[in-house]
Amino acid sequence: MIRLLYISEATEGITEDAINGVLKSAGKNNPPLGITGLLVYGGGVFAQILEGPEQTVLQKYVSILTDRRHNNCRIVYITTTGERIFKDISMAALEALPMELEHIAELDAHGKDVIPADAFTDLMNVFFSRIQALP
């Protein structure tokens, strides 16, 4: 199983309806594929975490590249894992808080450098805590 984080730039004029469309599609398509994850958006940026079987997650990412709701997709972090952070969540969405956008930008700024696993895990745990706090 792998965990993949990619970042992209939202197309101009992206709406809540478009975000809801992503969630509806993921809610239908991800469970049979064994994919879980989170979509974080705000400030013209998308950051999406996908977890699941390696080939399935990579195939999903390739299909995401053609989505017209965003552009300039780039994988920021990818790792093997034995445990999901977002288990039982086919896809959740969070609007990023300003500080979270800064942390996402910091991860993206690493470019081809290795991102410290702790920096990634800490941010994912912040997102997971926010999901757990939702009504």
N, CA, C and O atoms as a MOPAC input file, in Angstrom:
PM7 MOZYME 1SCF
protein

 N      0.84600 1    -1.16700 1     0.00000 1
 C      0.00000 1     0.00000 1     0.00000 1
 C      0.89800 1     1.23900 1     0.00000 1
 O      1.98700 1     1.24100 1     0.57400 1
 N      0.40300 1     2.30000 1    -0.66800 1
 C      1.16400 1     3.54400 1    -0.69400 1
 C      0.28700 1     4.71200 1    -0.24000 1
 O     -0.94000 1     4.62700 1    -0.19100 1
 N      0.97000 1     5.79200 1     0.08400 1
 C      0.32600 1     7.06700 1     0.38900 1
 C      0.98500 1     8.08800 1    -0.53900 1
 O      2.21100 1     8.18300 1    -0.61100 1
 N      0.15900 1     8.83600 1    -1.23500 1
 C      0.64600 1     9.80000 1    -2.21000 1
 C      0.00200 1    11.15400 1    -1.92100 1
 O     -1.21000 1    11.24200 1    -1.72200 1
 N      0.81200 1    12.19800 1    -1.89900 1
 C      0.31700 1    13.56700 1    -1.77900 1
 C      0.69800 1    14.30600 1    -3.04400 1
 O      1.87100 1    14.36500 1    -3.41300 1
 N     -0.30600 1    14.87300 1    -3.71100 1
 C      0.00000 1    15.74000 1    -4.83700 1
 C     -0.59500 1    17.11400 1    -4.57800 1
 O     -1.55000 1    17.26900 1    -3.81600 1
 N     -0.01600 1    18.09000 1    -5.22200 1
 C     -0.48500 1    19.46900 1    -5.14400 1
 C     -0.75800 1    19.93300 1    -6.56000 1
 O     -0.05100 1    19.56200 1    -7.49700 1
 N     -1.79100 1    20.74900 1    -6.70600 1
 C     -2.11400 1    21.32200 1    -8.00900 1
 C     -2.69900 1    22.71200 1    -7.80800 1
 O     -3.00100 1    23.12900 1    -6.69000 1
 N     -2.84900 1    23.41100 1    -8.91800 1
 C     -3.43200 1    24.75100 1    -8.88500 1
 C     -4.85800 1    24.67100 1    -9.40600 1
 O     -5.10800 1    24.14200 1   -10.48900 1
 N     -5.78400 1    25.19900 1    -8.62600 1
 C     -7.19300 1    25.19200 1    -9.01900 1
 C     -7.39500 1    26.11300 1   -10.21800 1
 O     -6.78300 1    27.17800 1   -10.30700 1
 N     -8.25300 1    25.69200 1   -11.13000 1
 C     -8.58600 1    26.58300 1   -12.24100 1
 C     -9.38100 1    27.75900 1   -11.68900 1
 O    -10.06400 1    27.65100 1   -10.67000 1
 N     -9.27500 1    28.85200 1   -12.36900 1
 C     -9.94600 1    30.06800 1   -11.92100 1
 C    -11.45200 1    29.84700 1   -11.85800 1
 O    -12.04100 1    29.24600 1   -12.75600 1
 N    -12.06000 1    30.33400 1   -10.79700 1
 C    -13.50500 1    30.23400 1   -10.66600 1
 C    -14.00800 1    28.90300 1   -10.14500 1
 O    -15.19100 1    28.59600 1   -10.29200 1
 N    -13.14000 1    28.10200 1    -9.53700 1
 C    -13.57400 1    26.81400 1    -8.99300 1
 C    -14.61700 1    27.06800 1    -7.90200 1
 O    -14.47100 1    27.99500 1    -7.10500 1
 N    -15.65500 1    26.25300 1    -7.86800 1
 C    -16.77800 1    26.47800 1    -6.95700 1
 C    -16.91700 1    25.35300 1    -5.94100 1
 O    -16.30400 1    24.29300 1    -6.06500 1
 N    -17.73700 1    25.61500 1    -4.93900 1
 C    -18.06600 1    24.57600 1    -3.95800 1
 C    -18.75200 1    23.39600 1    -4.64500 1
 O    -18.56200 1    22.24400 1    -4.25400 1
 N    -19.55800 1    23.69600 1    -5.67900 1
 C    -20.22000 1    22.62100 1    -6.42200 1
 C    -19.19500 1    21.68900 1    -7.06200 1
 O    -19.39200 1    20.47500 1    -7.10300 1
 N    -18.09800 1    22.26400 1    -7.56200 1
 C    -17.04300 1    21.44000 1    -8.16400 1
 C    -16.37700 1    20.56700 1    -7.10600 1
 O    -16.08500 1    19.39800 1    -7.35600 1
 N    -16.14100 1    21.12600 1    -5.93900 1
 C    -15.55600 1    20.34900 1    -4.83300 1
 C    -16.51100 1    19.22000 1    -4.44900 1
 O    -16.09000 1    18.08000 1    -4.25200 1
 N    -17.78700 1    19.54500 1    -4.34500 1
 C    -18.78400 1    18.52500 1    -4.01000 1
 C    -18.85700 1    17.44300 1    -5.08600 1
 O    -19.10500 1    16.27800 1    -4.77400 1
 N    -18.64300 1    17.81600 1    -6.34600 1
 C    -18.60700 1    16.83600 1    -7.42600 1
 C    -17.46800 1    15.85600 1    -7.26100 1
 O    -17.62700 1    14.66000 1    -7.50700 1
 N    -16.30400 1    16.36700 1    -6.84100 1
 C    -15.15500 1    15.49100 1    -6.57800 1
 C    -15.50200 1    14.50400 1    -5.46900 1
 O    -15.22700 1    13.30900 1    -5.58100 1
 N    -16.10900 1    15.01200 1    -4.39900 1
 C    -16.45700 1    14.14700 1    -3.26500 1
 C    -17.48500 1    13.09700 1    -3.64900 1
 O    -17.37400 1    11.93900 1    -3.24400 1
 N    -18.48700 1    13.49400 1    -4.42900 1
 C    -19.52300 1    12.55000 1    -4.84700 1
 C    -18.91700 1    11.44100 1    -5.70900 1
 O    -19.20800 1    10.26100 1    -5.51300 1
 N    -18.07700 1    11.83200 1    -6.65700 1
 C    -17.42400 1    10.85700 1    -7.53100 1
 C    -16.52100 1     9.92600 1    -6.72900 1
 O    -16.53900 1     8.71200 1    -6.92800 1
 N    -15.73000 1    10.49800 1    -5.82100 1
 C    -14.82200 1     9.68300 1    -5.00800 1
 C    -15.60100 1     8.74600 1    -4.09300 1
 O    -15.20200 1     7.59900 1    -3.88900 1
 N    -16.71100 1     9.23300 1    -3.54100 1
 C    -17.52600 1     8.39900 1    -2.66500 1
 C    -18.07100 1     7.17700 1    -3.37300 1
 O    -18.26300 1     6.12700 1    -2.76000 1
 N    -18.32000 1     7.31400 1    -4.66500 1
 C    -18.82700 1     6.20000 1    -5.46800 1
 C    -17.69100 1     5.29700 1    -5.96200 1
 O    -17.79700 1     4.07200 1    -5.90600 1
 N    -16.60900 1     5.90700 1    -6.44400 1
 C    -15.56300 1     5.15000 1    -7.13300 1
 C    -14.43800 1     4.62800 1    -6.24300 1
 O    -13.85000 1     3.59200 1    -6.55300 1
 N    -14.12600 1     5.31200 1    -5.15300 1
 C    -12.96300 1     4.91600 1    -4.35300 1
 C    -13.13300 1     3.64000 1    -3.53200 1
 O    -12.20900 1     2.82800 1    -3.49800 1
 N    -14.28100 1     3.42100 1    -2.86200 1
 C    -14.37600 1     2.20300 1    -2.03000 1
 C    -14.09600 1     0.90300 1    -2.77300 1
 O    -13.35400 1     0.07100 1    -2.25200 1
 N    -14.66200 1     0.68000 1    -3.98500 1
 C    -14.34700 1    -0.58200 1    -4.66100 1
 C    -12.86400 1    -0.71000 1    -5.04500 1
 O    -12.35800 1    -1.81600 1    -5.23500 1
 N    -12.17600 1     0.43500 1    -5.15700 1
 C    -10.75500 1     0.42000 1    -5.51700 1
 C     -9.84800 1     0.29700 1    -4.29500 1
 O     -8.64600 1     0.07100 1    -4.42800 1
 N    -10.42800 1     0.44600 1    -3.10700 1
 C     -9.62100 1     0.39600 1    -1.89200 1
 C     -8.84100 1     1.67300 1    -1.65400 1
 O     -7.79900 1     1.65100 1    -0.99900 1
 N     -9.33600 1     2.79900 1    -2.18400 1
 C     -8.64900 1     4.08400 1    -2.02800 1
 C     -9.36300 1     4.90500 1    -0.96900 1
 O    -10.59100 1     4.99800 1    -0.94900 1
 N     -8.56500 1     5.50000 1    -0.08600 1
 C     -9.06200 1     6.45100 1     0.89900 1
 C     -8.24800 1     7.72900 1     0.75800 1
 O     -7.20200 1     7.74300 1     0.10900 1
 N     -8.73600 1     8.80500 1     1.37400 1
 C     -7.93900 1    10.00900 1     1.28800 1
 C     -8.64100 1    11.27600 1     1.70500 1
 O     -9.69800 1    11.26200 1     2.33600 1
 N     -8.00600 1    12.38500 1     1.32400 1
 C     -8.45200 1    13.70700 1     1.72700 1
 C     -8.09400 1    14.70800 1     0.64600 1
 O     -7.00600 1    14.66200 1     0.07300 1
 N     -9.02600 1    15.61700 1     0.37400 1
 C     -8.79700 1    16.73400 1    -0.52600 1
 C     -8.80000 1    18.00200 1     0.30900 1
 O     -9.78400 1    18.30400 1     0.98400 1
 N     -7.70900 1    18.74000 1     0.26500 1
 C     -7.58800 1    20.01100 1     0.96300 1
 C     -7.54400 1    21.08800 1    -0.11100 1
 O     -6.82600 1    20.95000 1    -1.10100 1
 N     -8.30700 1    22.16000 1     0.07700 1
 C     -8.36800 1    23.20000 1    -0.93400 1
 C     -8.39600 1    24.57800 1    -0.28100 1
 O     -8.78300 1    24.72700 1     0.87800 1
 N     -7.98600 1    25.55800 1    -1.03600 1
 C     -8.00600 1    26.94100 1    -0.57300 1
 C     -6.84600 1    27.70600 1    -1.16900 1
 O     -5.82100 1    27.11900 1    -1.51700 1
 N     -7.00200 1    29.00500 1    -1.28800 1
 C     -5.92500 1    29.83500 1    -1.80800 1
 C     -5.52000 1    29.47900 1    -3.22400 1
 O     -4.37700 1    29.70300 1    -3.62400 1
 N     -6.46300 1    28.91900 1    -3.98900 1
 C     -6.16100 1    28.54200 1    -5.36600 1
 C     -5.35200 1    27.26400 1    -5.49800 1
 O     -4.81200 1    26.96900 1    -6.56400 1
 N     -5.27000 1    26.50300 1    -4.40600 1
 C     -4.44700 1    25.29100 1    -4.38300 1
 C     -5.29900 1    24.09300 1    -3.97800 1
 O     -6.20600 1    24.21100 1    -3.15400 1
 N     -4.99800 1    22.94900 1    -4.56200 1
 C     -5.51800 1    21.67200 1    -4.11700 1
 C     -4.33900 1    20.85600 1    -3.60600 1
 O     -3.25800 1    20.87400 1    -4.19400 1
 N     -4.55500 1    20.14600 1    -2.51800 1
 C     -3.60200 1    19.15200 1    -2.03800 1
 C     -4.44200 1    17.91800 1    -1.74600 1
 O     -5.39100 1    17.97500 1    -0.96500 1
 N     -4.09400 1    16.81500 1    -2.36800 1
 C     -4.88800 1    15.60500 1    -2.17100 1
 C     -3.98200 1    14.46900 1    -1.74400 1
 O     -2.91000 1    14.24800 1    -2.30800 1
 N     -4.44600 1    13.75600 1    -0.72700 1
 C     -3.75000 1    12.57700 1    -0.23900 1
 C     -4.56100 1    11.36500 1    -0.67300 1
 O     -5.76700 1    11.29400 1    -0.43400 1
 N     -3.89800 1    10.42300 1    -1.30400 1
 C     -4.52600 1     9.16700 1    -1.72400 1
 C     -3.79800 1     8.02100 1    -1.04000 1
 O     -2.56800 1     7.99200 1    -1.01700 1
 N     -4.54600 1     7.07900 1    -0.48400 1
 C     -3.97100 1     5.89800 1     0.15400 1
 C     -4.62300 1     4.66200 1    -0.44000 1
 O     -5.82900 1     4.64800 1    -0.68400 1
 N     -3.83700 1     3.63200 1    -0.67100 1
 C     -4.39000 1     2.38800 1    -1.16700 1
 C     -3.35600 1     1.54600 1    -1.86400 1
 O     -2.15900 1     1.81200 1    -1.76100 1
 N     -3.81400 1     0.51500 1    -2.58600 1
 C     -2.88900 1    -0.36000 1    -3.31100 1
 C     -2.05800 1     0.45900 1    -4.31300 1
 O     -2.57300 1     1.35700 1    -4.97800 1
 N     -0.78900 1     0.13400 1    -4.40200 1
 C      0.14300 1     0.93200 1    -5.20100 1
 C     -0.33700 1     1.18500 1    -6.62500 1
 O     -0.46100 1     2.33900 1    -7.03400 1
 N     -0.60700 1     0.14200 1    -7.37700 1
 C     -0.99400 1     0.31800 1    -8.77600 1
 C     -2.30700 1     1.09000 1    -8.90700 1
 O     -2.46700 1     1.90000 1    -9.82000 1
 N     -3.22700 1     0.84200 1    -8.00700 1
 C     -4.52400 1     1.50700 1    -8.05100 1
 C     -4.37800 1     3.00200 1    -7.78500 1
 O     -4.97000 1     3.81900 1    -8.49000 1
 N     -3.59200 1     3.36100 1    -6.77100 1
 C     -3.37500 1     4.77900 1    -6.45300 1
 C     -2.65700 1     5.47200 1    -7.61100 1
 O     -3.01300 1     6.59200 1    -7.98000 1
 N     -1.66400 1     4.82300 1    -8.17800 1
 C     -0.93800 1     5.44000 1    -9.29200 1
 C     -1.84500 1     5.60900 1   -10.51300 1
 O     -1.77500 1     6.62700 1   -11.20100 1
 N     -2.68900 1     4.62300 1   -10.78200 1
 C     -3.63600 1     4.74700 1   -11.89100 1
 C     -4.63500 1     5.87100 1   -11.62900 1
 O     -4.98100 1     6.61700 1   -12.54600 1
 N     -5.09900 1     5.99800 1   -10.39600 1
 C     -6.02400 1     7.08000 1   -10.03600 1
 C     -5.34500 1     8.43500 1   -10.23900 1
 O     -5.95200 1     9.36200 1   -10.77600 1
 N     -4.09200 1     8.54700 1    -9.81100 1
 C     -3.35900 1     9.80800 1    -9.98200 1
 C     -3.24100 1    10.16300 1   -11.46500 1
 O     -3.44100 1    11.31800 1   -11.84000 1
 N     -2.92200 1     9.19600 1   -12.30000 1
 C     -2.80800 1     9.45100 1   -13.73900 1
 C     -4.14700 1     9.94200 1   -14.29400 1
 O     -4.17000 1    10.84500 1   -15.13100 1
 N     -5.25700 1     9.36300 1   -13.83900 1
 C     -6.56300 1     9.83300 1   -14.32100 1
 C     -6.87300 1    11.23300 1   -13.79600 1
 O     -7.53300 1    12.01400 1   -14.48100 1
 N     -6.41000 1    11.55800 1   -12.60300 1
 C     -6.62100 1    12.88700 1   -12.01700 1
 C     -5.89700 1    13.96200 1   -12.83600 1
 O     -6.34400 1    15.10700 1   -12.90100 1
 N     -4.79900 1    13.58900 1   -13.44700 1
 C     -4.02600 1    14.56200 1   -14.23400 1
 C     -4.84500 1    15.20100 1   -15.35500 1
 O     -4.54900 1    16.31900 1   -15.77400 1
 N     -5.85700 1    14.51200 1   -15.83700 1
 C     -6.65400 1    15.03600 1   -16.95400 1
 C     -7.85600 1    15.86700 1   -16.49100 1
 O     -8.58500 1    16.41000 1   -17.32100 1
 N     -8.06500 1    15.96800 1   -15.19000 1
 C     -9.20300 1    16.71200 1   -14.65100 1
 C     -9.00500 1    18.20400 1   -14.92100 1
 O     -7.96500 1    18.76600 1   -14.57700 1
 N     -9.98700 1    18.83600 1   -15.52700 1
 C     -9.87900 1    20.24600 1   -15.92100 1
 C    -10.12100 1    21.22900 1   -14.78000 1
 O    -10.01700 1    22.44000 1   -14.97400 1
 N    -10.44000 1    20.72200 1   -13.60600 1
 C    -10.65600 1    21.61800 1   -12.46400 1
 C     -9.35300 1    22.10300 1   -11.85300 1
 O     -9.35700 1    22.94000 1   -10.95000 1
 N     -8.23100 1    21.57300 1   -12.35000 1
 C     -6.92700 1    21.98500 1   -11.83900 1
 C     -5.85500 1    21.77500 1   -12.89700 1
 O     -6.09600 1    21.15200 1   -13.93100 1
 N     -4.67400 1    22.30300 1   -12.62200 1
 C     -3.53200 1    22.11300 1   -13.52200 1
 C     -2.24700 1    22.14200 1   -12.70000 1
 O     -2.26600 1    22.37600 1   -11.49200 1
 N     -1.14100 1    21.90000 1   -13.38000 1
 C      0.18100 1    21.89600 1   -12.74800 1
 C      0.24700 1    20.91800 1   -11.57000 1
 O      0.72100 1    21.26900 1   -10.48900 1
 N     -0.23100 1    19.69700 1   -11.78700 1
 C     -0.16600 1    18.65100 1   -10.75400 1
 C      1.27500 1    18.19600 1   -10.56500 1
 O      2.02900 1    18.04100 1   -11.52600 1
 N      1.63300 1    17.98700 1    -9.31900 1
 C      2.95700 1    17.43900 1    -9.02700 1
 C      2.89600 1    16.62800 1    -7.74300 1
 O      2.29100 1    17.03300 1    -6.75000 1
 N      3.54000 1    15.47200 1    -7.79400 1
 C      3.62900 1    14.63600 1    -6.59800 1
 C      4.64200 1    15.27500 1    -5.66400 1
 O      5.76900 1    15.57600 1    -6.05800 1
 N      4.22600 1    15.47700 1    -4.42500 1
 C      5.08300 1    16.10400 1    -3.42900 1
 C      5.66600 1    15.06500 1    -2.48700 1
 O      6.79100 1    15.20600 1    -2.00800 1
 N      4.88800 1    14.01800 1    -2.22400 1
 C      5.33300 1    13.00800 1    -1.27700 1
 C      4.69100 1    11.68400 1    -1.64500 1
 O      3.50100 1    11.62500 1    -1.95400 1
 N      5.47700 1    10.63100 1    -1.61000 1
 C      4.94800 1     9.29600 1    -1.85400 1
 C      5.76400 1     8.33000 1    -0.99900 1
 O      6.98900 1     8.42400 1    -0.92300 1
 N      5.06200 1     7.40700 1    -0.36100 1
 C      5.74100 1     6.45300 1     0.50800 1
 C      4.92900 1     5.16800 1     0.59100 1
 O      3.71900 1     5.16900 1     0.36300 1
 N      5.59000 1     4.10000 1     0.91300 1
 C      4.86800 1     2.86600 1     1.22700 1
 C      4.39600 1     2.97300 1     2.67200 1
 O      4.99900 1     3.66800 1     3.49000 1
 N      3.32900 1     2.28700 1     2.96200 1
 C      2.78900 1     2.32700 1     4.31700 1
 C      2.01600 1     1.04800 1     4.59500 1
 O      1.45900 1     0.43400 1     3.68500 1
 N      1.99100 1     0.66400 1     5.83000 1
 C      1.21800 1    -0.50400 1     6.22900 1
 C     -0.08000 1    -0.11100 1     6.90400 1
 O     -0.92500 1    -0.95800 1     7.19300 1
 N     -0.23000 1     1.17500 1     7.15100 1
 C     -1.40300 1     1.64400 1     7.89000 1
 C     -1.92400 1     2.93800 1     7.27500 1
 O     -1.14500 1     3.82800 1     6.93200 1
 N     -3.22100 1     3.03500 1     7.14000 1
 C     -3.84500 1     4.24100 1     6.59000 1
 C     -4.02600 1     5.30100 1     7.67000 1
 O     -4.28100 1     4.98800 1     8.83300 1
 N     -3.89200 1     6.55100 1     7.26700 1
 C     -4.25900 1     7.66200 1     8.14000 1
 C     -5.76100 1     7.90700 1     8.01100 1
 O     -6.43600 1     8.17200 1     9.00600 1
 N     -6.28100 1     7.82000 1     6.79400 1
 C     -7.67100 1     8.16100 1     6.50500 1
 C     -8.52700 1     6.91300 1     6.27400 1
 O     -9.32800 1     6.86500 1     5.34100 1
 N     -8.35000 1     5.90700 1     7.13200 1
 C     -9.12200 1     4.67200 1     6.97100 1
 C    -10.61000 1     4.97900 1     7.10600 1
 O    -11.01200 1     5.84900 1     7.87800 1
 N    -11.40000 1     4.26400 1     6.35700 1
 C    -12.86100 1     4.41900 1     6.35000 1
 C    -13.33500 1     5.76400 1     5.80300 1
 O    -14.49400 1     6.13000 1     5.99600 1
 N    -12.46100 1     6.50200 1     5.12900 1
 C    -12.84100 1     7.78900 1     4.54500 1
 C    -12.56000 1     7.70000 1     3.04600 1
 O    -11.41800 1     7.86000 1     2.61600 1
 N    -13.61000 1     7.44200 1     2.24600 1
 C    -13.38800 1     7.29600 1     0.80500 1
 C    -12.79200 1     8.57800 1     0.22600 1
 O    -11.92000 1     8.51900 1    -0.64100 1
 N    -13.25100 1     9.72200 1     0.69500 1
 C    -12.63100 1    10.99700 1     0.37100 1
 C    -13.35000 1    12.06800 1     1.18100 1
 O    -14.56900 1    12.21600 1     1.09300 1
 N    -12.59700 1    12.79600 1     1.95400 1
 C    -13.13700 1    13.92700 1     2.69800 1
 C    -12.54500 1    15.19000 1     2.08600 1
 O    -11.56800 1    15.12700 1     1.34000 1
 N    -13.13600 1    16.32800 1     2.40300 1
 C    -12.61300 1    17.60300 1     1.91600 1
 C    -12.56100 1    18.58600 1     3.06900 1
 O    -13.45800 1    18.63300 1     3.91100 1
 N    -11.50900 1    19.35800 1     3.08900 1
 C    -11.33600 1    20.41500 1     4.07900 1
 C    -10.88100 1    21.67800 1     3.37700 1
 O    -10.02500 1    21.63600 1     2.49300 1
 N    -11.45400 1    22.79300 1     3.77300 1
 C    -10.91600 1    24.06800 1     3.31200 1
 C     -9.72600 1    24.38100 1     4.20600 1
 O     -9.84700 1    24.40700 1     5.43000 1
 N     -8.58300 1    24.61700 1     3.59000 1
 C     -7.34700 1    24.81200 1     4.34300 1
 C     -7.36600 1    26.13300 1     5.10000 1
 O     -7.82200 1    27.15700 1     4.59200 1
 N     -6.86400 1    26.08100 1     6.31200 1
 C     -6.65200 1    27.28700 1     7.09600 1
 C     -5.35500 1    27.93400 1     6.61000 1
 O     -4.50200 1    27.24100 1     6.05600 1
 N     -5.18400 1    29.25200 1     6.80500 1
 C     -3.96600 1    29.92400 1     6.29700 1
 C     -2.66800 1    29.24100 1     6.71200 1
 O     -1.76300 1    29.09600 1     5.89000 1
 N     -2.56000 1    28.81800 1     7.96700 1
 C     -1.32500 1    28.16300 1     8.42700 1
 C     -1.11100 1    26.83400 1     7.70500 1
 O      0.02600 1    26.46700 1     7.40600 1
 N     -2.18700 1    26.11600 1     7.42700 1
 C     -2.07100 1    24.84800 1     6.70700 1
 C     -1.60000 1    25.07900 1     5.27900 1
 O     -0.81800 1    24.29400 1     4.74300 1
 N     -2.07700 1    26.16300 1     4.66100 1
 C     -1.60200 1    26.50300 1     3.31500 1
 C     -0.10200 1    26.77400 1     3.33000 1
 O      0.60700 1    26.41100 1     2.39100 1
 N      0.38200 1    27.41200 1     4.39500 1
 C      1.82200 1    27.65600 1     4.52200 1
 C      2.58100 1    26.34200 1     4.62900 1
 O      3.62800 1    26.17600 1     4.00300 1
 N      2.06200 1    25.41000 1     5.41600 1
 C      2.72800 1    24.11100 1     5.56500 1
 C      2.73300 1    23.33500 1     4.24000 1
 O      3.72300 1    22.68800 1     3.89800 1
 N      1.63400 1    23.40400 1     3.50800 1
 C      1.57200 1    22.75100 1     2.20000 1
 C      2.61000 1    23.37200 1     1.26900 1
 O      3.31500 1    22.66000 1     0.55500 1
 N      2.70100 1    24.70000 1     1.27800 1
 C      3.69100 1    25.38900 1     0.43400 1
 C      5.11100 1    24.98600 1     0.82800 1
 O      5.97200 1    24.83400 1    -0.03900 1
 N      5.36200 1    24.81100 1     2.11900 1
 C      6.69100 1    24.38000 1     2.57300 1
 C      7.01900 1    22.98900 1     2.05000 1
 O      8.14500 1    22.74200 1     1.61800 1
 N      6.04800 1    22.07400 1     2.08200 1
 C      6.28600 1    20.73900 1     1.53700 1
 C      6.57500 1    20.82500 1     0.04300 1
 O      7.47600 1    20.15400 1    -0.46100 1
 N      5.81500 1    21.64600 1    -0.65500 1
 C      5.99400 1    21.80700 1    -2.09700 1
 C      7.35000 1    22.42900 1    -2.42200 1
 O      7.94200 1    22.11400 1    -3.45400 1
 N      7.84100 1    23.30100 1    -1.55800 1
 C      9.10800 1    24.00500 1    -1.80400 1
 C     10.31400 1    23.07000 1    -1.77000 1
 O     11.39100 1    23.43800 1    -2.23900 1
 N     10.15000 1    21.88300 1    -1.22800 1
 C     11.26800 1    20.93900 1    -1.17700 1
 C     11.68300 1    20.48500 1    -2.57700 1
 O     12.79400 1    19.99100 1    -2.77200 1
 N     10.78000 1    20.65500 1    -3.55300 1
 C     11.11300 1    20.24600 1    -4.91300 1
 C     11.51500 1    18.79100 1    -4.95500 1
 O     10.75000 1    17.91300 1    -4.55600 1
 N     12.70500 1    18.53900 1    -5.43600 1
 C     13.17800 1    17.15700 1    -5.57000 1
 C     13.91800 1    16.67900 1    -4.32700 1
 O     14.39000 1    15.54200 1    -4.28300 1
 N     14.02100 1    17.53600 1    -3.32500 1
 C     14.63900 1    17.12400 1    -2.06900 1
 C     13.69500 1    16.18000 1    -1.33600 1
 O     12.49200 1    16.16900 1    -1.59400 1
 N     14.23200 1    15.41300 1    -0.44900 1
 C     13.42600 1    14.50300 1     0.35300 1
 C     12.69900 1    15.30100 1     1.43200 1
 O     13.29800 1    16.10900 1     2.14100 1
 N     11.42200 1    15.06000 1     1.53700 1
 C     10.61600 1    15.70800 1     2.57100 1
 C     10.74200 1    14.88400 1     3.84300 1
 O     10.57200 1    13.66600 1     3.81300 1
 N     11.03800 1    15.53800 1     4.95800 1
 C     11.10200 1    14.78000 1     6.21400 1
 C      9.75400 1    14.11500 1     6.51100 1
 O      8.71200 1    14.76700 1     6.46100 1
 N      9.78000 1    12.83800 1     6.81400 1
 C      8.54700 1    12.09500 1     7.07000 1
 C      7.75900 1    12.71900 1     8.21100 1
 O      6.52900 1    12.73400 1     8.16800 1
 N      8.43500 1    13.23300 1     9.22700 1
 C      7.73600 1    13.83800 1    10.36700 1
 C      6.93100 1    15.06100 1     9.94200 1
 O      5.82400 1    15.27100 1    10.43700 1
 N      7.47100 1    15.87400 1     9.02800 1
 C      6.75400 1    17.06900 1     8.56500 1
 C      5.46700 1    16.66500 1     7.85700 1
 O      4.41800 1    17.27700 1     8.06200 1
 N      5.55300 1    15.64400 1     7.03500 1
 C      4.37200 1    15.15800 1     6.32600 1
 C      3.36500 1    14.57500 1     7.31000 1
 O      2.18700 1    14.92900 1     7.27600 1
 N      3.82000 1    13.68800 1     8.18200 1
 C      2.93200 1    13.01600 1     9.12900 1
 C      2.25500 1    14.01200 1    10.05300 1
 O      1.06700 1    13.87600 1    10.34300 1
 N      2.99400 1    15.01300 1    10.52100 1
 C      2.40200 1    16.00900 1    11.40400 1
 C      1.26300 1    16.74300 1    10.71600 1
 O      0.20800 1    16.94800 1    11.31500 1
 N      1.46300 1    17.14200 1     9.46500 1
 C      0.41300 1    17.84300 1     8.73100 1
 C     -0.79000 1    16.93200 1     8.49400 1
 O     -1.93000 1    17.37600 1     8.62400 1
 N     -0.55600 1    15.67600 1     8.15200 1
 C     -1.66200 1    14.74900 1     7.94000 1
 C     -2.45700 1    14.54100 1     9.22400 1
 O     -3.68200 1    14.43000 1     9.18600 1
 N     -1.77300 1    14.48900 1    10.34700 1
 C     -2.46900 1    14.33700 1    11.62400 1
 C     -3.31500 1    15.56000 1    11.96100 1
 O     -4.38400 1    15.42500 1    12.55500 1
 N     -2.85000 1    16.75400 1    11.59000 1
 C     -3.64800 1    17.96500 1    11.77200 1
 C     -4.92500 1    17.84400 1    10.95200 1
 O     -6.01700 1    18.11400 1    11.45200 1
 N     -4.79000 1    17.44000 1     9.69800 1
 C     -5.97100 1    17.29200 1     8.84800 1
 C     -6.92000 1    16.22300 1     9.39500 1
 O     -8.13500 1    16.41800 1     9.41500 1
 N     -6.36900 1    15.10800 1     9.83100 1
 C     -7.20600 1    14.03300 1    10.35600 1
 C     -7.95200 1    14.50900 1    11.61100 1
 O     -9.13000 1    14.19500 1    11.78300 1
 N     -7.29000 1    15.25000 1    12.47100 1
 C     -7.95000 1    15.78700 1    13.67000 1
 C     -9.09300 1    16.71200 1    13.29100 1
 O    -10.14600 1    16.69500 1    13.92900 1
 N     -8.89500 1    17.51500 1    12.26400 1
 C     -9.97500 1    18.41000 1    11.82100 1
 C    -11.16500 1    17.62200 1    11.27500 1
 O    -12.31600 1    17.98200 1    11.52000 1
 N    -10.88500 1    16.55200 1    10.53800 1
 C    -11.97700 1    15.72000 1    10.00700 1
 C    -12.76100 1    15.10300 1    11.17200 1
 O    -13.99100 1    15.06900 1    11.14400 1
 N    -12.05200 1    14.61800 1    12.18600 1
 C    -12.70400 1    13.99000 1    13.32400 1
 C    -13.58200 1    14.98100 1    14.08800 1
 O    -14.56100 1    14.58500 1    14.72000 1
 N    -13.23200 1    16.26500 1    14.03200 1
 C    -13.97900 1    17.29500 1    14.76200 1
 C    -15.20800 1    17.78700 1    14.01100 1
 O    -16.02400 1    18.52000 1    14.56900 1
 N    -15.34700 1    17.38400 1    12.73400 1
 C    -16.50300 1    17.82600 1    11.96100 1
 C    -17.78500 1    17.18200 1    12.50300 1
 O    -17.77000 1    16.05100 1    12.98800 1
 N    -18.89700 1    17.92900 1    12.41100 1
 C    -20.15700 1    17.37700 1    12.90500 1
 C    -20.65900 1    16.23000 1    12.05800 1
 O    -21.71100 1    15.66200 1    12.34900 1

